[in-house]
Amino acid sequence: MVFFATCAANQQDILEHEIKALGIEETNTTNGGVEFECDLETAYRFTLYSRVASRLMLALYHDDDVINADELYQSAMEIPWEDWINPQTTFAITQTVKNCKWLKNAHFAAIRLKDAIVDRIKEKFDGERPNVEKDDPDVTFHIHVRGDSVLYFVDFSGRKLHKRGYRLAFIDASLRETLAATVIKRSEFRRVLEDDNTEEIPTLLDPFCGAGTILIEAALWASKVAPGLIDVDRFAFFKLPVHDDAVWSKVLNKAIEEEEIGSKREFKFYGWDIDPKAIEVAKKNAKAAGVADKIEFSTKDFTNITKEDVPSAKGYIITDPPYGVRLEESNIETLYTNLGKTLNQYFGGWHASILCGEKELLGYVNMKPNRTNSVMNANIPCQVAHYYVFSDEERQEFIRKAEEKRKERLSQPLSEGAQMAYNRLLKNLEKLSFEMEKEGVTNYRIYDADMPEYNASIDMYDGKYIVLSEYAAPSTIEEEVAQKRLEELIYATERATNIDIDKIFVKTRNRQKGTNQYEKLSSKNRFIIVKENEAKYLVNFTDYLDTGIFLDHRPIRKKLKELAKDTRFLNLFCYTGTATVQAAMGKALSTVSVDASSTYLDWAMKNMALNDFKSMNHFYYKEDCMSYLYNSYDKFDLIFCDPPTFSNGKGRDSFDVQRDHKRLIHLCMRHLDKDGILIFSNNNRKFELDNYIYQDYDVKNITPESIGLDFERNPKIHQCYLIRERQVIKVRKKPKKVVKKETIQ
């Protein structure tokens, strides 16, 4: 018998581990789940014991040559559905469709299958037909279409395998049972639960326990309770002809025996929540799950506990704190900041796993995770961050060792080249730091290829981080020489800035056209919040070549803020929306941000939300900017347009700023109100503004005033123009002077 177990995204490896734990060696993992072959007894065991599967389906038939809906019907008519249902049986159909050119509507696949099943049963039972029942059918079939391949399944477990049966009460944003189990299996606590020889179960705490789902799932696992035991009557296989009572009884009795043994294990878990109603819900659910005696629930505010509240010297925290959809934005930053402080103050020596639906909030915890995992909570992408909280002794020892290494490193004499770079950096900092501090600027460039041997830029963020972007060395430079120069520049930077080497992020930037600057380099998803001109921005030092903020545009953003009051603002090629944030802070009436990248548009929305701009008058469009300008009729008072030098993408024309800027500017001006302003910028060093633009509009080159002190060494970093409609001056003609003639006597 061939089965397919489904699960949520990013859980396939856990699901596969569960399947192999049953003695199944060969599995086939896909995006939606895991396929495997086993006997009926093993299928029963999987249904009872799986903690992360959402559904188990039995494969019936496979047709790999279906090219249209009529062939789908004919294919389904060949299947002996009478082996599974009769006219007295109610049934339902679910479907998934992927990469199928001939099937535009996924639901239509279910309709054609339903027609075939009904017609087949009518043929076999003298015109009698079964009824479709969506809510509580006797049997559920599933059709999976991928290209020209069609697979037919019957639901073995039931469509809601995650519903254990203990959730008697709910709160807002309750965590699904399978996701809670996934977070536990991703945490360090899994090592304890997977070890059958563990004599003592350590303390587990969920300080934001809500309905208690994480603790209940952990307690069931620690007690060796198969999740399916809580409600054994809910499975779909009881109504299938393949069901065997004797085999099922064997599996069930074995699970009950293991539960009786496991229930004798002594341990105590703790659940806290600031909401007393949530605590009452959690208690009811724990009682229904049979683990009420294993969990102690209390009403507590985790950010205001004392040392006496901590249940043990060491233990584990697994929790799902509130985030944006469950908490007012004004309180969210404070909550996560205080969460980190509480962990460091009272939970030294503990492991902590934090599930968060807005991974940027984890930056407020101010702790570096050992690792992270991506999961899905319904349709919300979430991140699980795993930390080890150092005790005071461990922290001091860690600091001591790190300081020793640092001192040893700094005690070594610099090479001649590194010393030269160090001297230049000191000179730059001496010139810049006072002026930047006076202007309140904390993110600025301290080096910009000042010396040809060290062809890189160095940016400082908040006085805590360095991003060193090295241009790839030309082919004439040997690789060993290039690597040595990079190391020299890193060591020189550490000494000149006094920023530790582990906070210096190094990137190699190739000089080439295209979208390379926007390509993802990694998926660490570690965001840090920096400030500029009273605004806050999310930056990422690891995943992309650019950090999320162009530092050279700082004066332009400031000017946009000054011009934005009472305007309708448009930000084209908006990237991460930093200019939109400044316009909103300048009291723009409305903002529109346009970008072809959903990644950066989402980043822009998060930057706006970070600054409390979430009202209905801020709009975001994932669209090619030229297409937007062609298709939109909106008018604006202030437009910022900062196109890339070159870009191309799937489904849209390539863009070259030198070739296409005239057309782009004309389109922008079509959307500009009569007295409006277009600020046009680009970073093509050889860019020349078309003469027709000068003739058609009132153009002012504001590049010099848009270059900050930290970029004066590289004035070609960008070019910037302020463009308005040319004002037509009407010359009033002087009225003719009427000379009154006198009558001559």
C-alpha positions in Angstrom: 0.0 0.0 0.0 1.4 3.4 -1.0 0.6 6.4 1.2 1.2 10.1 1.1 1.4 12.1 4.3 0.9 15.8 4.0 2.4 18.5 6.2 2.9 22.3 6.4 5.8 24.0 4.6 9.3 23.3 6.0 8.2 20.3 8.1 9.0 17.6 5.6 12.2 16.6 7.2 10.5 16.1 10.6 7.7 14.1 8.9 10.2 11.9 7.2 12.0 11.3 10.5 8.7 10.2 12.0 8.0 7.8 9.1 11.5 6.2 9.3 11.1 5.8 13.1 8.3 3.3 12.2 10.9 1.1 10.4 10.2 2.4 6.9 13.5 2.8 5.0 12.5 4.2 1.6 10.6 7.5 1.4 10.1 10.1 -1.3 9.9 13.7 0.0 8.1 16.4 -2.0 7.1 20.0 -1.3 3.7 18.9 0.1 4.8 15.9 2.2 6.3 12.5 2.1 5.4 9.4 0.1 6.1 5.9 1.5 5.0 2.3 1.2 3.9 0.2 4.2 1.3 -2.3 5.4 -2.0 -1.5 7.1 -0.6 -2.0 10.6 2.1 0.6 10.0 -0.4 3.0 8.5 -2.5 2.8 11.7 0.6 3.4 13.8 1.5 6.4 11.8 -2.0 7.9 12.1 -1.9 7.4 15.9 1.7 8.6 16.5 2.5 11.4 14.0 2.8 14.8 15.7 3.3 16.9 12.6 1.3 15.3 9.7 -1.9 17.1 8.7 -3.3 14.2 6.6 -2.5 10.6 5.5 -3.9 9.5 2.1 -3.9 6.1 0.5 -2.9 6.2 -3.2 -5.4 4.5 -5.5 -4.4 5.0 -9.1 -2.0 7.0 -11.2 -2.5 8.2 -14.8 0.5 10.0 -16.3 -1.0 10.9 -19.7 -4.0 13.2 -19.2 -4.0 16.2 -21.5 -7.5 17.8 -21.1 -10.5 17.8 -18.9 -12.4 15.2 -21.0 -9.5 12.8 -20.7 -9.5 13.4 -16.9 -13.2 12.3 -16.9 -12.5 9.3 -19.0 -9.5 8.3 -16.9 -11.6 8.6 -13.7 -14.4 6.5 -15.3 -12.0 3.6 -15.6 -11.4 3.4 -11.9 -13.6 0.9 -9.9 -15.0 3.5 -7.4 -17.6 0.9 -6.5 -14.9 -0.8 -4.5 -14.9 2.2 -2.2 -18.4 3.6 -2.1 -22.0 2.7 -3.0 -25.2 4.8 -3.5 -25.7 5.0 0.3 -22.2 6.4 0.8 -21.7 10.1 1.0 -18.4 11.4 -0.4 -16.4 14.6 -0.9 -13.5 15.6 -3.1 -10.5 17.7 -2.4 -7.9 18.7 -5.0 -4.5 20.2 -5.7 -3.3 21.4 -9.1 0.2 22.4 -10.0 1.9 23.4 -13.3 -1.1 22.2 -15.4 -1.6 24.2 -18.6 -4.9 22.6 -19.6 -6.6 23.1 -16.2 -7.0 26.8 -15.2 -9.4 26.2 -12.4 -8.3 23.8 -9.7 -11.9 23.2 -8.5 -12.9 22.1 -12.0 -10.7 19.0 -11.5 -12.8 18.1 -8.5 -16.0 18.6 -10.5 -14.9 16.3 -13.3 -13.8 13.7 -10.8 -17.2 14.0 -9.0 -19.0 13.6 -12.3 -17.0 10.4 -13.2 -17.6 8.9 -9.8 -21.3 9.5 -9.8 -21.7 8.2 -13.4 -19.6 5.1 -12.6 -21.7 4.3 -9.5 -24.9 4.9 -11.5 -23.7 2.4 -14.1 -23.0 -0.3 -11.5 -26.1 0.3 -9.3 -28.9 0.6 -11.8 -29.0 4.3 -11.9 -28.7 4.9 -8.1 -26.2 7.6 -7.2 -24.3 8.6 -4.1 -24.6 12.1 -2.6 -21.8 14.7 -2.2 -21.4 15.8 1.5 -18.8 18.5 2.1 -19.0 18.8 5.8 -19.0 15.2 7.1 -18.7 12.7 4.3 -18.3 9.0 4.8 -15.4 9.0 2.3 -13.1 11.7 0.9 -11.2 11.3 -2.3 -8.4 13.6 -3.3 -7.1 14.3 -6.9 -3.6 15.7 -7.4 -2.8 17.0 -10.9 0.7 17.9 -11.8 1.2 18.7 -15.5 -0.2 15.8 -17.4 0.0 13.4 -14.4 -3.0 12.7 -12.3 -3.0 10.8 -9.0 -6.1 9.6 -7.2 -6.2 9.1 -3.4 -8.6 8.2 -0.7 -8.3 10.0 2.6 -7.1 7.5 5.2 -6.8 9.6 8.3 -9.3 12.4 7.8 -8.6 15.9 6.8 -8.0 17.3 10.2 -5.3 15.1 11.7 -3.9 18.1 13.6 -7.1 18.3 15.7 -6.2 16.0 18.6 -9.5 16.5 20.4 -8.3 18.4 23.5 -9.0 21.9 22.3 -12.3 22.5 24.2 -11.7 26.3 24.4 -9.9 28.8 22.2 -8.3 32.2 22.4 -7.4 34.6 19.6 -4.5 33.4 17.4 -4.3 30.0 19.0 -1.4 27.9 17.8 -2.2 24.8 15.7 -1.2 21.6 17.4 1.1 20.4 14.6 2.9 23.7 14.5 3.4 23.5 18.3 4.9 20.0 17.9 7.1 21.3 15.1 8.5 24.1 17.2 9.3 21.5 20.0 10.9 19.2 17.5 13.1 22.1 16.2 14.1 23.1 19.8 16.9 21.7 21.9 14.2 20.1 24.1 13.7 17.5 21.5 16.9 15.8 22.5 15.4 15.2 25.9 12.2 13.8 24.5 13.8 11.6 21.9 16.0 9.9 24.5 13.9 7.0 25.8 16.5 6.4 28.5 16.1 9.9 30.0 15.3 9.4 33.7 14.5 13.0 34.6 12.6 15.4 32.4 14.0 18.9 32.9 11.9 22.0 33.4 10.0 23.4 30.4 8.5 26.9 30.6 6.2 28.8 28.1 6.0 32.3 29.5 3.4 33.4 26.8 1.4 30.1 26.9 -1.9 31.3 25.6 -4.2 28.3 25.2 -1.3 26.1 26.4 -0.8 24.2 23.1 3.0 24.0 23.2 3.1 22.7 26.8 0.3 20.2 26.2 2.1 18.8 23.1 5.3 18.6 25.0 3.6 16.9 28.0 1.9 14.4 25.7 5.3 13.6 24.1 7.1 13.4 27.5 4.3 11.0 28.7 4.7 8.8 25.6 1.1 9.5 24.7 0.3 9.0 21.0 -1.5 12.2 19.8 -4.2 10.1 18.2 -5.2 8.5 21.5 -7.1 11.5 22.7 -9.9 11.0 20.2 -9.6 7.6 18.6 -13.0 7.7 16.9 -12.3 10.5 14.6 -10.3 8.7 11.9 -11.6 8.3 8.3 -10.3 4.8 7.9 -13.1 3.3 10.0 -15.4 3.8 7.0 -13.0 2.4 4.4 -13.3 -1.2 3.1 -9.6 -1.8 3.8 -10.1 -1.3 7.6 -9.3 -4.3 9.7 -10.6 -4.2 13.3 -8.2 -6.9 14.5 -5.1 -5.1 13.2 -6.4 -1.7 14.5 -7.0 -3.2 18.0 -3.5 -4.6 18.1 -2.0 -1.1 17.3 -4.4 0.7 19.7 -3.7 -1.7 22.6 0.0 -1.3 22.2 -0.3 2.5 22.2 -2.4 2.3 25.4 0.2 0.2 27.1 2.9 2.7 26.2 0.7 5.5 27.5 0.2 3.7 30.9 4.0 3.4 31.3 4.7 6.9 30.1 2.1 8.5 32.4 4.2 7.4 35.4 7.1 9.6 34.4 7.4 12.5 36.8 8.0 16.0 35.5 6.5 19.5 35.9 6.1 22.1 33.1 5.1 25.7 33.6 2.8 28.0 31.7 2.5 31.7 32.2 0.4 34.3 30.6 -0.6 37.9 31.4 -4.2 37.2 30.5 -6.1 35.2 33.2 -8.7 34.2 30.6 -6.0 32.5 28.5 -4.8 30.6 31.7 -8.3 29.3 32.3 -8.5 28.1 28.7 -5.1 26.4 29.0 -6.2 24.6 32.1 -9.3 23.3 30.4 -7.4 22.1 27.4 -4.7 20.4 29.5 -7.4 18.6 31.5 -9.0 17.3 28.3 -5.6 16.1 27.1 -5.0 14.2 30.3 -1.9 16.2 31.3 -3.4 18.7 33.8 -1.3 17.3 36.6 1.9 17.7 34.5 1.5 21.5 33.9 1.3 24.3 36.4 -0.4 27.4 34.9 -0.1 30.9 36.4 -1.1 34.4 35.5 2.2 36.3 35.2 3.8 39.1 33.2 7.1 37.6 32.0 8.6 41.1 31.7 7.9 41.9 35.4 8.9 38.7 37.1 11.4 38.4 40.0 14.1 35.8 40.6 11.8 33.9 42.9 9.4 33.2 40.0 12.1 31.2 38.1 11.1 27.5 38.6 14.6 26.0 38.4 18.2 26.8 37.9 18.3 25.5 34.4 15.7 24.4 31.9 14.1 25.1 28.5 11.8 27.9 27.2 9.6 27.3 24.2 7.2 30.1 23.5 5.1 32.0 20.9 5.0 35.7 22.1 2.5 38.1 20.6 3.5 39.9 17.5 1.9 42.5 15.2 -1.4 40.8 14.5 -2.0 40.2 18.2 -0.6 43.3 19.9 -0.7 47.1 19.4 2.4 48.2 17.5 3.3 50.8 20.1 3.9 48.1 22.6 5.6 45.5 20.5 9.1 46.9 20.5 9.0 47.3 24.3 7.7 43.7 24.8 10.6 42.1 22.8 13.2 44.4 24.3 12.0 43.5 27.8 11.8 39.8 26.8 15.5 39.8 26.0 16.3 41.6 29.2 14.3 39.2 31.3 16.0 36.2 29.7 19.5 37.6 30.3 18.7 38.7 33.9 17.0 35.5 35.2 17.5 32.6 32.8 21.2 32.1 32.5 22.0 28.5 31.6 18.6 28.0 29.9 17.8 27.1 26.3 15.1 29.3 24.7 13.2 28.9 21.4 11.1 31.8 20.3 8.5 31.6 17.5 7.8 34.9 15.9 5.6 35.9 12.9 7.6 39.1 12.3 11.3 38.1 12.3 12.4 41.7 12.5 11.1 41.8 16.1 13.7 39.3 17.1 16.2 42.0 16.7 14.8 43.7 19.8 15.6 40.6 21.9 19.3 41.8 21.4 20.6 38.2 21.5 22.3 36.3 18.8 20.5 33.0 18.0 22.5 29.9 17.6 20.3 28.9 14.7 16.9 29.7 13.2 14.2 27.7 11.4 11.5 28.9 9.0 7.9 27.6 9.6 4.4 28.5 8.5 1.6 29.5 10.9 -1.4 29.1 8.7 -0.5 31.6 5.9 2.0 33.6 8.1 5.7 33.0 7.4 7.4 32.6 10.9 10.8 32.1 12.2 11.9 30.0 15.2 15.0 31.5 16.8 17.0 29.2 19.2 19.2 30.8 21.9 21.4 29.6 24.7 21.3 32.1 27.5 24.7 32.4 29.1 24.9 32.4 32.9 26.8 35.3 34.5 29.8 33.1 34.9 29.6 31.8 31.4 29.1 35.2 30.0 32.1 36.6 31.9 34.2 33.7 30.7 33.1 34.1 27.2 33.9 37.9 27.3 37.2 37.1 28.9 38.2 34.7 26.2 36.9 36.9 23.4 38.9 39.9 24.9 42.0 37.7 25.1 41.7 36.8 21.5 41.0 40.4 20.6 44.0 41.7 22.6 46.3 39.0 21.0 45.1 40.0 17.6 45.5 43.7 18.2 48.9 43.2 19.7 50.2 41.9 16.5 52.0 44.6 14.4 50.1 45.7 11.3 51.7 45.0 7.9 52.9 48.0 6.0 49.8 48.0 3.8 47.4 47.6 6.7 49.2 50.4 8.6 48.7 52.7 5.6 45.0 51.8 5.4 44.7 52.3 9.2 46.2 55.8 9.0 43.8 56.7 6.2 40.8 55.5 8.2 41.9 57.5 11.2 42.2 60.6 9.1 38.8 60.1 7.6 37.2 59.5 11.0 38.8 62.5 12.5 37.3 64.6 9.7 33.8 62.9 9.7 32.9 61.8 13.2 32.5 65.3 14.7 30.4 66.6 11.8 28.2 63.4 11.6 27.6 63.6 15.4 26.7 67.3 15.1 24.2 66.4 12.4 22.8 63.4 14.4 24.0 61.0 11.6 24.9 57.5 12.9 25.1 55.7 9.5 27.8 56.9 7.2 30.6 56.0 4.9 34.1 56.2 6.3 36.1 55.0 3.4 35.5 54.9 -0.4 38.3 53.4 -2.4 40.6 56.2 -1.2 43.6 54.1 -2.0 43.8 52.1 -5.3 45.3 49.0 -3.6 42.3 48.8 -1.3 39.4 49.1 -3.7 36.4 48.9 -1.3 33.8 51.0 0.5 33.4 50.9 4.3 30.2 52.0 6.0 29.6 52.3 9.7 26.1 51.7 11.2 25.2 53.1 14.6 28.8 52.9 15.7 28.3 49.2 16.2 28.6 47.5 12.8 30.7 47.8 9.7 29.8 46.8 6.2 33.0 46.4 4.0 32.1 46.1 0.4 35.1 45.1 -1.7 35.0 45.3 -5.5 36.3 42.1 -7.1 40.0 42.5 -8.0 40.8 42.6 -11.7 42.2 39.5 -13.3 45.7 41.0 -13.3 45.8 40.8 -9.5 46.7 37.3 -8.1 44.1 35.8 -5.9 46.5 35.5 -2.9 47.4 39.2 -3.2 43.8 40.2 -3.3 42.9 38.1 -0.3 45.9 39.5 1.7 44.8 43.1 0.9 41.2 42.3 2.0 42.5 40.9 5.3 44.7 43.9 5.8 41.8 46.3 5.3 39.7 44.3 7.8 42.3 44.4 10.5 42.9 48.1 9.8 39.1 48.8 10.1 38.8 46.9 13.4 41.6 49.0 14.9 40.5 52.3 13.5 36.9 52.0 14.5 37.3 49.8 17.6 34.4 47.6 16.3 35.1 43.9 16.9 35.9 41.8 13.9 32.8 39.6 14.2 30.7 42.7 13.6 32.5 43.5 10.3 30.4 42.2 7.4 32.4 41.7 4.3 30.9 41.6 0.8 32.4 41.3 -2.7 30.7 43.5 -5.2 31.2 42.8 -8.9 31.1 45.6 -11.4 28.4 44.3 -13.7 25.0 45.2 -15.1 21.8 43.5 -14.2 19.9 42.8 -11.1 22.9 41.2 -9.2 22.8 43.9 -6.5 19.4 42.6 -5.5 20.1 38.9 -5.6 19.9 37.0 -2.4 23.2 35.8 -1.0 21.9 33.8 2.0 18.8 33.4 4.2 19.9 34.3 7.7 17.0 36.8 7.9 18.8 38.8 10.6 17.5 42.3 10.6 18.8 45.2 12.7 17.1 48.5 13.2 19.0 51.7 12.6 17.9 55.3 12.8 18.2 58.2 10.4 16.6 61.7 10.6 14.2 60.6 13.3 13.1 57.5 11.3 13.8 53.8 11.9 14.8 51.4 9.1 15.4 47.6 9.0 18.7 46.7 7.5 20.2 43.3 6.7 24.0 42.8 6.6 24.1 39.2 5.5 21.5 38.3 2.9 21.9 40.8 0.1 24.7 42.9 -1.4 23.0 46.0 -0.3 21.8 46.5 3.2 18.4 48.0 2.6 19.4 51.6 2.8 21.5 53.6 0.3 23.6 55.9 2.5 24.5 58.3 -0.3 20.8 59.2 -0.5 20.6 60.5 3.0 20.5 64.2 2.0 17.9 63.5 -0.7 15.7 61.7 1.9 16.0 64.7 4.2 15.0 67.0 1.3 12.0 64.8 0.5 10.9 65.1 4.1 11.2 68.9 3.9 9.2 69.0 0.6 6.5 66.5 1.5 4.1 68.4 3.7 0.5 68.2 2.3 1.7 66.5 -0.9 0.6 63.3 -2.7 3.9 61.5 -2.9 5.0 58.8 -5.4 8.2 56.7 -4.9 9.2 54.8 -8.0 11.7 51.9 -7.9 11.0 52.3 -4.2 13.4 49.5 -3.0 12.9 49.2 0.8 10.8 52.4 1.1 13.2 54.5 3.0 12.2 57.6 0.9 8.5 56.8 1.5 9.1 56.8 5.2 10.7 60.3 5.1 7.8 61.6 3.0 5.3 60.2 5.5 7.3 61.8 8.3 7.2 65.1 6.5 3.4 64.8 6.7 2.6 63.8 3.1 -1.2 63.5 2.6 -0.7 60.1 0.9 2.1 57.9 -0.4 2.4 55.4 -3.3 5.4 53.0 -3.5 6.0 51.0 -6.6 8.6 48.2 -7.2 8.7 45.0 -9.2 10.1 43.0 -6.3 7.7 41.6 -3.8 10.6 41.1 -1.4 11.5 44.7 -1.3 8.0 46.0 -1.4 7.3 43.8 1.7 10.4 45.3 3.3 9.1 48.8 2.5 5.7 48.0 4.2 7.6 46.8 7.2 9.7 50.0 7.3 6.5 52.0 7.2 4.9 50.0 9.9 8.0 50.3 12.0 7.5 54.0 12.0 3.8 53.7 12.7 2.6 54.5 9.2 -0.1 51.9 8.7 -3.1 54.0 7.6 -5.2 53.6 4.5 -3.6 56.4 2.7 -0.3 54.5 2.1 -0.4 52.3 -1.0 2.0 49.7 -2.4 2.1 48.3 -5.9 4.1 45.3 -7.1 4.5 46.3 -10.7 7.1 47.3 -13.3 7.4 51.1 -12.8 7.1 51.9 -16.5 3.9 49.8 -16.7 2.5 51.6 -13.7 3.2 55.0 -15.2 1.6 53.9 -18.5 -1.5 52.4 -16.9 -2.2 54.8 -14.0 -4.0 58.1 -14.1 -3.1 59.4 -10.7 -1.6 62.8 -10.1 1.1 63.6 -7.6 2.7 66.7 -6.1 6.1 65.1 -5.3 7.7 62.2 -7.2 11.0 60.5 -6.3 12.4 58.4 -9.1 15.7 56.5 -8.5 15.9 53.8 -11.2 18.7 51.2 -11.4 21.4 51.6 -14.1 20.1 48.5 -15.7 17.5 45.8 -14.9 15.6 43.1 -16.5 13.1 40.6 -15.2 10.7 37.8 -16.2 7.8 39.1 -18.1 9.0 42.7 -18.5 11.2 44.7 -20.9 14.8 45.4 -19.9 15.6 48.9 -18.6 18.7 51.0 -19.3 18.8 54.3 -17.5 20.8 56.1 -20.2 18.7 54.7 -23.0 15.3 55.0 -21.3 15.4 57.9 -19.0 13.9 60.4 -21.4 10.8 58.3 -21.8 10.7 57.6 -18.0 10.9 61.3 -17.1 8.2 62.2 -19.6 5.9 59.6 -18.1 6.7 60.9 -14.6 5.9 64.5 -15.6 2.6 63.3 -17.0 1.7 62.3 -13.5 3.0 65.5 -11.9 0.6 68.2 -10.9 1.1 71.6 -12.3 3.2 73.0 -9.4 4.7 69.6 -8.5 8.3 68.5 -8.2 10.1 65.4 -9.6 13.4 64.5 -8.0 15.2 62.2 -10.5 18.3 60.3 -9.3 20.5 57.5 -10.6 23.9 56.0 -9.9 25.3 55.6 -13.4 28.6 57.4 -13.2 28.6 58.1 -17.0 25.0 59.3 -17.1 24.1 62.4 -19.2 20.7 64.0 -19.0 19.1 64.2 -22.5 19.1 67.8 -23.9 15.4 67.5 -24.7 14.7 67.2 -21.0 16.4 70.6 -20.4 14.4 72.1 -23.3 11.0 70.6 -22.2 11.2 71.2 -18.5 12.7 73.5 -15.8 15.7 71.4 -14.7 18.1 72.1 -11.8 21.1 69.8 -11.2 21.1 69.4 -7.4 23.8 66.7 -7.3 26.3 68.8 -5.3 23.9 69.5 -2.5 22.7 65.9 -2.5 26.2 64.6 -1.8 26.9 64.3 2.0 30.2 65.1 3.6 31.0 61.3 3.8 30.7 60.9 0.0 32.6 64.0 -1.1 35.5 61.8 -1.9 33.3 60.1 -4.5 31.1 62.8 -6.0 30.0 60.5 -8.8 28.2 58.2 -6.5 24.9 59.4 -8.0 23.4 62.3 -10.0 20.3 64.1 -8.9 18.0 66.6 -10.6 15.0 68.6 -9.5 12.6 68.9 -12.4 9.4 71.0 -12.8 7.1 72.0 -15.5 8.4 75.0 -17.3 6.4 78.0 -16.2 5.0 80.0 -19.1 5.3 83.7 -18.4 2.6 85.8 -20.0 3.7 89.3 -20.9 0.9 91.8 -20.5 0.8 94.4 -23.1 0.7 98.0 -21.9 -2.6 99.8 -22.9 -2.2 102.5 -25.4 -2.1 106.0 -24.0 -5.1 107.9 -25.1 -4.2 111.5 -26.0 -7.1 113.8 -25.6 -7.3 116.2 -28.4 -8.1 119.8 -27.5 -10.3 121.8 -29.7 -8.3 124.6 -31.3 -10.1 127.8 -31.1 
